[in-house]
Amino acid sequence: MKADPEIQQQQIEKLEKIAGLTTQEAKDLILQGIERKLAEDIGQSLGCGAHITKIKRMGIGPFKLEQAIELDAIHESHLRSPAL
C-alpha cells in the first residue's frame, strides 16, 4: 500500500490548521492511520479480516514516552486555566 503524497500533505495541513498540531504531530497521527489500514488490507488479502488491538505511542513531537505520567497522577493544579 502506497500513500498518495498529495493527499497526505492535505491531511497534514488540515491537522495543523484545525487541531493546531505541528507538522511532525500531524505526520505521526497519519502514520497511525496507515498502520491500521495496512493491517486491514493484510487481513482482507488473507480472507480472514484483521485489525490492530493495541498501538503504543512512543512519543509525539519532542515528547517521549519516558516523560509521560499517569492520568491519575495529574492534579487539578497542573491543568491550565481556561482562556478568557
Backbone as CSV, one residue per row, in Angstrom:
resi,resn,N_x,N_y,N_z,CA_x,CA_y,CA_z,C_x,C_y,C_z
1,MET,0.850,-1.184,0.000,0.000,0.000,0.000,0.893,1.244,0.000
2,LYS,0.702,2.093,-0.972,1.496,3.315,-1.053,0.543,4.498,-0.890
3,ALA,0.864,5.352,0.048,0.027,6.522,0.319,0.281,7.593,-0.739
4,ASP,-0.756,8.302,-1.091,-0.655,9.398,-2.046,-0.074,10.613,-1.324
5,PRO,1.128,11.076,-1.728,1.772,12.201,-1.033,0.934,13.472,-1.035
6,GLU,0.189,13.711,-2.103,-0.642,14.919,-2.171,-1.769,14.865,-1.140
7,ILE,-2.388,13.695,-1.013,-3.464,13.527,-0.022,-2.888,13.641,1.382
8,GLN,-1.720,13.031,1.596,-1.089,13.133,2.918,-0.793,14.589,3.268
9,GLN,-0.291,15.351,2.316,0.021,16.762,2.570,-1.241,17.539,2.925
10,GLN,-2.338,17.240,2.242,-3.612,17.907,2.549,-4.060,17.560,3.966
11,GLN,-3.905,16.284,4.345,-4.281,15.864,5.691,-3.419,16.565,6.737
12,ILE,-2.131,16.654,6.464,-1.211,17.323,7.396,-1.622,18.772,7.580
13,GLU,-1.901,19.458,6.484,-2.282,20.871,6.558,-3.585,21.059,7.324
14,LYS,-4.545,20.163,7.133,-5.811,20.247,7.878,-5.577,20.058,9.369
15,LEU,-4.765,19.050,9.728,-4.487,18.805,11.146,-3.743,19.968,11.781
16,GLU,-2.842,20.577,11.035,-2.118,21.736,11.559,-3.082,22.892,11.808
17,LYS,-3.970,23.130,10.850,-4.878,24.274,10.932,-5.989,24.045,11.958
18,ILE,-6.660,22.917,11.867,-7.835,22.655,12.705,-7.447,22.295,14.139
19,ALA,-6.464,21.401,14.288,-6.118,20.902,15.620,-4.929,21.631,16.234
20,GLY,-4.297,22.513,15.468,-3.149,23.239,15.995,-1.928,22.357,16.210
21,LEU,-1.832,21.276,15.453,-0.701,20.362,15.600,0.500,20.842,14.794
22,THR,1.673,20.417,15.223,2.863,20.683,14.422,2.861,19.710,13.247
23,THR,3.718,19.972,12.278,3.808,19.083,11.125,4.157,17.663,11.568
24,GLN,5.111,17.520,12.492,5.506,16.185,12.942,4.368,15.481,13.682
25,GLU,3.636,16.198,14.515,2.500,15.597,15.225,1.453,15.107,14.228
26,ALA,1.188,15.916,13.207,0.210,15.531,12.184,0.692,14.290,11.431
27,LYS,1.974,14.249,11.086,2.524,13.079,10.387,2.416,11.831,11.244
28,ASP,2.678,11.961,12.547,2.572,10.820,13.460,1.152,10.255,13.467
29,LEU,0.159,11.130,13.507,-1.236,10.684,13.504,-1.593,9.990,12.198
30,ILE,-1.130,10.542,11.092,-1.411,9.941,9.789,-0.765,8.567,9.690
31,LEU,0.461,8.418,10.193,1.129,7.118,10.167,0.342,6.068,10.947
32,GLN,-0.258,6.470,12.061,-1.075,5.520,12.817,-2.250,5.042,11.982
33,GLY,-2.840,5.955,11.220,-3.943,5.567,10.346,-3.484,4.617,9.259
34,ILE,-2.288,4.845,8.723,-1.733,3.969,7.691,-1.480,2.582,8.266
35,GLU,-0.972,2.523,9.502,-0.726,1.225,10.142,-2.033,0.447,10.296
36,ARG,-3.086,1.119,10.704,-4.380,0.440,10.858,-4.896,-0.057,9.507
37,LYS,-4.757,0.771,8.485,-5.210,0.402,7.141,-4.399,-0.771,6.604
38,LEU,-3.097,-0.781,6.873,-2.241,-1.879,6.433,-2.703,-3.194,7.048
39,ALA,-2.997,-3.197,8.341,-3.484,-4.406,8.999,-4.795,-4.869,8.370
40,GLU,-5.667,-3.929,8.091,-6.951,-4.253,7.458,-6.732,-4.862,6.071
41,ASP,-5.822,-4.281,5.297,-5.530,-4.780,3.945,-4.920,-6.180,3.978
42,ILE,-4.031,-6.420,4.938,-3.421,-7.751,5.060,-4.491,-8.789,5.385
43,GLY,-5.353,-8.467,6.321,-6.437,-9.381,6.676,-7.359,-9.657,5.509
44,GLN,-7.648,-8.624,4.739,-8.513,-8.781,3.572,-7.845,-9.695,2.540
45,SER,-6.535,-9.516,2.338,-5.790,-10.359,1.394,-5.786,-11.821,1.828
46,LEU,-5.734,-12.047,3.140,-5.740,-13.409,3.666,-7.145,-13.999,3.729
47,GLY,-8.142,-13.147,3.546,-9.525,-13.607,3.576,-10.050,-13.872,4.967
48,CYS,-9.416,-13.296,5.975,-9.854,-13.575,7.343,-10.159,-12.310,8.148
49,GLY,-9.863,-11.157,7.600,-10.058,-9.926,8.347,-8.941,-9.745,9.364
50,ALA,-8.685,-8.507,9.724,-7.647,-8.221,10.711,-7.836,-6.804,11.229
51,HIS,-7.333,-6.578,12.411,-7.327,-5.239,12.980,-6.220,-5.163,14.024
52,ILE,-5.854,-3.969,14.381,-4.831,-3.774,15.403,-5.542,-3.620,16.740
53,THR,-5.131,-4.416,17.700,-5.772,-4.342,19.012,-5.064,-3.378,19.948
54,LYS,-3.806,-3.053,19.624,-3.066,-2.163,20.508,-1.964,-1.450,19.730
55,ILE,-1.930,-0.148,19.856,-0.837,0.649,19.316,-0.270,1.431,20.493
56,LYS,1.016,1.363,20.644,1.659,2.078,21.739,2.416,3.265,21.165
57,ARG,1.986,4.448,21.521,2.662,5.663,21.077,3.929,5.818,21.893
58,MET,5.048,5.895,21.203,6.341,6.003,21.867,6.741,7.455,22.091
59,GLY,6.036,8.355,21.462,6.315,9.772,21.620,5.561,10.554,20.568
60,ILE,5.535,11.849,20.759,4.949,12.735,19.762,5.685,14.062,19.842
61,GLY,6.162,14.499,18.692,6.961,15.715,18.674,8.154,15.567,19.602
62,PRO,8.410,16.567,20.435,9.575,16.500,21.323,9.332,15.652,22.577
63,PHE,8.116,15.169,22.774,7.767,14.447,23.992,7.940,12.945,23.793
64,LYS,8.618,12.303,24.729,8.881,10.869,24.664,8.094,10.145,25.745
65,LEU,7.859,8.867,25.535,7.080,8.058,26.462,7.660,8.109,27.878
66,GLU,8.980,8.166,27.977,9.624,8.188,29.288,9.230,9.428,30.096
67,GLN,8.775,10.477,29.437,8.382,11.709,30.116,6.915,11.691,30.552
68,ALA,6.175,10.702,30.107,4.742,10.653,30.381,4.459,10.337,31.844
69,ILE,3.295,10.798,32.306,2.834,10.454,33.651,1.417,9.892,33.534
70,GLU,1.043,9.098,34.489,-0.295,8.506,34.502,-1.348,9.589,34.711
71,LEU,-2.516,9.409,34.113,-3.595,10.390,34.277,-3.971,10.579,35.746
72,ASP,-3.946,9.489,36.499,-4.307,9.580,37.922,-3.323,10.451,38.710
73,ALA,-2.114,10.641,38.179,-1.103,11.422,38.878,-1.228,12.922,38.603
74,ILE,-2.090,13.274,37.678,-2.260,14.692,37.353,-3.212,15.321,38.356
75,HIS,-2.760,16.354,38.975,-3.569,17.074,39.942,-4.214,18.264,39.235
76,GLU,-5.338,18.696,39.705,-6.051,19.819,39.098,-5.163,21.060,38.960
77,SER,-4.234,21.227,39.889,-3.366,22.398,39.862,-2.379,22.374,38.669
78,HIS,-2.208,21.192,38.053,-1.334,21.069,36.899,-2.003,21.527,35.609
79,LEU,-3.309,21.637,35.635,-4.063,21.976,34.427,-4.019,23.471,34.161
80,ARG,-4.041,23.827,32.899,-4.060,25.250,32.520,-5.427,25.836,32.802
81,SER,-5.432,27.103,33.132,-6.702,27.806,33.305,-7.311,28.036,31.931
82,PRO,-8.641,27.907,31.821,-9.275,28.155,30.521,-9.052,29.586,30.066
83,ALA,-8.907,29.755,28.775,-8.726,31.105,28.217,-9.989,31.926,28.414
84,LEU,-9.811,33.178,28.712,-10.961,34.059,28.917,-11.480,34.576,27.600
